[in-house]
Amino acid sequence: MRPSTHACGLTGQTGGMDPAFSHFGICVSDLERSLRFYCEALGFEKAESHVIGAEFAQLMDLPDVAVTSQFIRRDATSVELLAFAEPPVLGDGSRRPLHQLGLTHLSFRVRDLGATTAKISELGGTVVEASRTIIDFGGTPLTFVYCTDPDGVRIELMDLGS
């Protein structure tokens, strides 16, 4: 019997491909504000930057493109902040419903939830206090809270205790 290559976790085989995760991309309305937010509040570091033009329009499914691609990194996680000059960004920056299809949130473990949420608020993000949840896990309290970045991207913070 030949191993299945389409079900997660059964064989590890990918039909001759060797995919490796690269990065997340986030469209931002103000690149400098988003850089400050992700670097100062969540510990990312500024990495390479690229100016992207019409050569990527077909890939991005847009008629024309003028965008700055700014990578940020923390440990093994890479995020590409995309600041569009052309076409202009769409959306109002409000949080998407969690049950809407697509990417739902970014999640980070933090050591000091109070300091992290204060920094998020200071840098233009929003802390959704109504979402704060504490779960007892074998005598250890685990605290979770949702926040958003300045453009409404949902971020889950997890304080897993010390």
Secondary structure, 3 states (H helix, E strand, C coil): CCCCCCCCCCCCCCCCCCCCCCCEEEEECCHHHHHHHHHHHHCCEEEEEEEECHHHCCCCCCCCCEEEEEEEEECCEEEEEEEEEECCCCCCCCCCCCCCCCCCCEEEECCCHHHHHHHHHHCCCEEEEEEEEEEEECCEEEEEEEEECCCCCEEEEEECCC
